[in-house]
Amino acid sequence: MMHRWMAGWMAAVACAAAQAAPPTYDHIVVVVEENHSFSDVIGSPDAPFINSLVTGGALLTGMHGITHPSQPNYLHLFSGADQGQTSNEIPAAQPFTTSNLGAALVAAGRTFTGYSESLPSVGYQGASFTANPPRNEYVRKHNPWLNWVTASPTGHQLPTTAAQPFTSFPSDYATLPTVSFVIPNEQHNMHDGSIAAADAWLQSNLSGYANWAHTNNSLLVVTWDEDSSSERNRIPTVLAGAGVRQGEVPGTWTLHNLLRTIEDMTGAGHSGSAAAVQPIVGAFTSDPVTSVATFRQGDAGGYVSVTDTWIEAASPTTSHGSDPIAVVDGSPLAQGLIRFDNLFGAGGRIPDGATILSAKLSVLTETATGSDTVSLHRMLVGWSGTSTWSSFGFGVTTDGVQAEVAREFELTPNTVSNDAIFDVTASIRLWQADPSANHGWLLRGSGVEDWVWFTSEPADLELRPQLSVVYAVPEPAGWTLTASLCIALIARRNQLTKRSA
């Protein structure tokens, strides 16, 4: 008979296998391109080098930017937040003092440098620079670390030397920092120049590193800040290098997930919303085999278990369960409600015993009038499509009784015809352990600007909210472990270890 102590250790090993962390790399180079949707680039004859990386690497097919325009996306990728910036203007208060990837790397004993093509000097703080007028070349808005750079850094700030011209990018790749960002200029990042020009620049300047990375425990990431406003902010992202699993990586991911992945690869602390999302899974040879379950009212698989509505203080007894659009507002008060039932087991699409790795709720913005945030809270009481403001007394209260006090996720969905993507992994894991606890979510506005979103009522299915869940394929019988069971087994293992000591 197996000793209970050994059984605990074997269970922990199985858990680790199911939820493998991303690899640890000696060097990671992240290239950020501009303003192109997934289908603009992937498969394009104008991008042979990028598509060669796709052939030999991992392609994220459901990767998304966070918002529009450019600068907030770069800030999200570097710090997990837009730092209050919703435009491309230079932020008024400089330098920032908030957490960010560069400072987190330094705090963890790692190194960071941003290399920018056409940056005229180390640490240059100007809004732009052009050596060959009238061509646009360097622009500051694409270099987020400069918002933390100062001659005398303290706390989360960075030294001037963190911002380098691309001419300083080393030819001896072994001397690269732990993490480098490479920002081509406006002629070579697909912003002003063509796809072909950007692809040629990448091949000329980074093909050597791409080849070297495969045999030197290093990684190349090529991603985009935002799409061309044609695919609801779905952007190309390809990973190439050592330990990368070739092929397509399904699931819904955002720039927050990419930041979290880099943080986990390097042991850096989590910044902003990266703390509330999961690392990308399925792109590495060390990852478990993954599958994706998607849920949308009336989809091709016949799923019809979505309930959504909105309630408003101005019309406290009015039901909005059949409305094609819903409102979230801070003044006058309006709240949104959404729930996906029948997710697990025989009646759902997530098999029993699956390990939940990531889950995203995507809600399409119909109208947005400002920069206020929308927070998502787990509901704790039942409701229906006929619920009203008065049904809850005075709307839903985030009091730990009607809805959770703490938000599960928060966004600034300030762009029309783009998905607001909320991370809901914690809820899906909780409901897997106890399906009766699934009362869906509350969408709550932070200020006075309204946000209007499409419900599950429009005739066009593509407008309706979608839940996407990435999970690990269950192990053979006897080794099927859920995330909650993993936690319980590891805790039990630790108890047994103490008793045996």
Secondary structure, 3 states (H helix, E strand, C coil): CCCHHHHHHHHHHHHHHHCCCCCCCCEEEEEEECCCCHHHHCCCCCCHHHHHHHHHCEEECCEECCCCCHHHHHHHHHHCCCCCCCCCCCCCCCCCCCCCHHHHHHHCCCCEEEEECCCCCCCCCCCEECCCCCCCCEEHHHCHHHHCEECCCCCCCEEHHHEEEHHHCCCCHHHCCCEEEEECCCCCCCCCCCHHHHHHHHHHHHHHHHHHHHCCCEEEEEEECCCCCCCCCECCEEEEECCECCEEECCCEEHHHHHHHHHHHHCCCCCHHHHHCCCCCCCECCCCCEEEEEECCCCCCCCCCEEEEEEECCCCCCCCCCCCEEEEEECCEEEEEEEECCCEHHHCCECCCCEEEEEEEEEEEEEECCCCCEEEEEECCCCCCCCCCHHHCCCCCCCCCCECCCCCEEECCCCCCCEEEEECHHHHHHHHHCHHHCCCEEEEECCCCCEEEECCCCCCHHHCCEEEEEEECCCCCCCCCCHHHHHHHHHHHHHHHHHHC
